[in-house]
């Protein structure tokens, strides 16, 4: 039975998912589609939507983290898309986002995650990503390419420049190199999950931080104090560090939840802890690696970010003027 399964898998054609951007992209598509024994899927439009946004904040915001799956996404895998979008919405809420950095981080990670999930859905053996550009002033053409396998934490890069008149030759050189698995090997950012199950206090064992946080924004309507559950190092640090000058609002009850996930970056795999502080309808988040460089503890960094984020969101929601 195992031998039969292995024979069936071995006989199955390889699947290449490809995305190509820039002038003369049809030449690249034609060359990759000509590879014998391979089923080729052109996912350029999906790659464009997820990973090639432009503007002041280069991120796909998924319509404020409410977007339904796009047309190129398989209906059978709609749950992966909707859960991913909902995850970011839970972390940062509706736009406009006061914590733009958190929205940017979640959006960019979600885009990479969905692109990688798409490759898995389509049972891709290899994923080709190419970009062509032309410098009209120098009359120079540049072809940048990368190829990776969903089962690997590495990717191959091959970049080549040449005269604009020789663009087709440059394309052929880069594509042939990638097909032959030639190029510079680098670690790729692998995001296999956006969050895991909730966990206990990841700050346990650290010292409570008591120094007040200097707020970037305050208003009289802020609560004079916080009550935070469940008890722990971070909860104690938040209550101690919340000291907005001139605050007159009633005490605010908040709750902490923790999640973690792993990310493979350049040369290392990191465990990322996501902390959600929920205060009535206001949610703020902090994301940190379990181990951080420098002299500050993760409890220190997380509590500072959460206090700053909470003050900004609460003031933005109040009619009282900020100062």
HURAGI-V87964 format. One line per field, one symbol per residue. phi: phi as a letter, one per 40 degrees, with the letter a starting at -180 (. if undefined). burial: + if it has 9 or more other C-alpha atoms within 8 Angstrom, else -. A space follows every 50 residues. Layout:
phi: ???
burial: ???
This chain:
phi: .cccccccccccccbbcbbbbhcgccccdcccccccgbcbbcbdcccccc bbcbhcbcaccffgfbccdcccccdcbdccccccccdccccbgcccccbc ccccccccccccdcccccdcdcfccabbbbbbabccccfbbbbbbaaabd cbcbabbababaddcbdcccdcccccccccgbiccbcbcbbcacabcdbc cccdgcccbbcdccccabacccccabbbbccidcccccccccaccgcbcc dbcbbbbbbaabbcbcgabbcbbbbbbbbfcbbbbbbacdbbchcccccc cccccccccccccccccccccca
burial: -------------++++++++---+-+++-+++----+++--++-+++++ +-+----+++++-++++-+---+---++--++-++++++-+++---+--- -+++-+++++++++++++++---+++++++++++----++++++++++++ --++++++++++++-++--++++++-++---++--+++++++-+----+- --+----++---+-+-+++++++++++++--+++++++++++++--+++- +++++++++++++++----++++++++++--+++++++++-+-----+++ +++++++++++++++--------
